[in-house]
């Protein structure tokens, strides 16, 4: 017996396995007609996902924000099928294609590059699939059958291997000639995905690991109504006009030069004035709150970062420099190689700081402190450098060198609550000001 609790606390009882569509029909015919899925025990499921245990349910219709995940996940599958149809089923290998907060994407491995101009051609094929109202169908399969179905798709086989033994394996069909390894949820048929738009294409490493192959990621979005899609696209266009990279160039605020290195920002006089005014405000606010300003070096011994723990967890994102002690007359390396192999082997390794924490702690421990001295609050406009992957760099939002308003508080346990409250008050003051 399965007991289903509704949002109002009432309960429906089913003798055997049920699904969202059947539950909705027991509540109201109008709800059955409008239902696209449900939130069951905190998980979004579609109309035909078997419900085999008791739990709490909330039926979802297009009016519910959560229903967009069902719509957008379905749009991702329609995109995948369209790309296979356009470029050839045997030439396209599929990665993953989830719904996101703003839309959906799908990762592809294929022998040709997808350009922005190609998106229109893919969209037209998606429209054909939507117009045909090709149905989504859920199928539970054995691990052996799944391996046979995806024998020519290495990415799906890798995903299959990550599914624990004993866990249910499902595929979703779209029409009769496309299937994907997937838990769902999906709409009943492609005809329900009427308002969608492909937005861009970019590179993405398989499973987010730079050691893996770079795939092509196509981004899109979808809404239940065309009006909602049009409003979203309008907001995107308005946002482009206010893009800080565009404004930075128009107002002569900053530049990033390839010859100097990606992700390294040069502030022009106009931008420097803005930055200076912000720094003045921040420094005054810190002084009001009892912070003392300090300065720490940009480069420190690598061993210090091993002691702090940063090396173990963050070394892939750090810049390291070999330093060889030498006399002024001694010549290092040669014209082509700054340091020879032997010189590198005997070098002392330093790291360009990715954070300011170790420097602040060194200053704190430079003398014996009494509990009566606490709290001690340090802050610094600390310029740090981090090796961000080139594909993730984005204007001023994701860079390799930036200056932090960085503070550290040393306090007693009984002062902790008050200090946290003070930090939160400062953050709220900053956000409300800017």
Secondary structure, 3 states (H helix, E strand, C coil): CEEEECCCCCEEEECCCECHHHHHHHHCHHHHHHEEEEEECCEEEECCCCECCCEEEEEEECCCCCHHHHHHHHHHHHHHHHHHHHHCCCCCEECCCCECCCCEEEEEECCCCCCCCHHHHHHHHHHHHHHCCCEEEEEEECHHHHHHHCCCCHHHHHHHHCCCCCCCEEEEEECCCCEEECCCCCCCEHHHCCEEEEEEEEEEEHHHCCCCCEEEEEEEEEECCHHHHHHHHHHHHHHHHCCHHHHHHHCCCEEECCCCCCCCEEECHHHHHHHHHHHHHHHHHHHHCCEEECCCCCEEEHHHHHHHCHHHHHHHHCEEEEECCCCCCCCCCCCCCCCCHHHHHCCEEEEECCCCHHHHHHHHCCCCCCHHHCCEEEEEEEEEECCCCHHHCECCCECCEEEEEEEEEECCHHHHHHHHHHHHHHHHHHHHHC
